[in-house]
């Protein structure tokens, strides 16, 4: 009975993992050089811009915290800011290219 329960619970996971890892012979050839795609260029540009904005925001927050002697800003704020900035920049670049 234990074997049946174990097989029933791990079988779908093993099947899904094998399906994801074993390539389909009928599938088209993937891009050999990922750095040559336009999506990679958009992501690189959005990442560098978001990083610059994030460093600037962290510096300004540090100055405000030092001058006003306030509590520190949680790191999650900067995480959400960086992710949101990247998403907006990527969407704008994709929209301009279309």
Secondary structure, DSSP 8 states (H G I E B T S, - for coil): -HHHHHHHHHHHHHHHHHHHHS--TTS----S-GGGSHHHHHHHHHHHHHHHHHHHHHHHHHHHHHHHT-----HHHHHHHHHHHHHHHHHHHHHHH-
